[in-house]
Amino acid sequence: MKISDLKEGQNNVELQAKVAQKGEVRQVQTRFGPREVADDVIEDETGQVKLTLWGDDIKKTKIGDTVTIAGGYVKAWQGDLQVGIGRNGSITVGADGAAADAGADAAPAEEVEETKVE
């Protein structure tokens, strides 16, 4: 799937793109306790979209990496589309093909309260 094909509410999204920007890590309060989250920007030849990363997945990407998302979902936040990995999804980073299962590190944004870290 290409970024231009993404629509709000899609599930089981498979997508390959490059990391164009790394987002700042922020602390949020979830129903599971405090967590770290960051929004990278990924791109392909058809456009750009935010990729929400949780916990250990944040450190796995760097600008220029190719990422493959499997089992992702698409939602809109403040008018912009975002791709999330979800509990059953995975992210593969780089040419080595090392998959990182999001597992318990994923939490939908609806379940969090964002707090600023000074």
Secondary structure, 3 states (H helix, E strand, C coil): CCHHHCCCCCEEEEEEEEEEECCCCEEEEECCEEEEEEEEEEEECCEEEEEEEEHHHHHHCCCCCEEEEEEEEEEEECCEEEEECCCCCEEEECCCCEEEECHHHCCCHHHEEEECCC
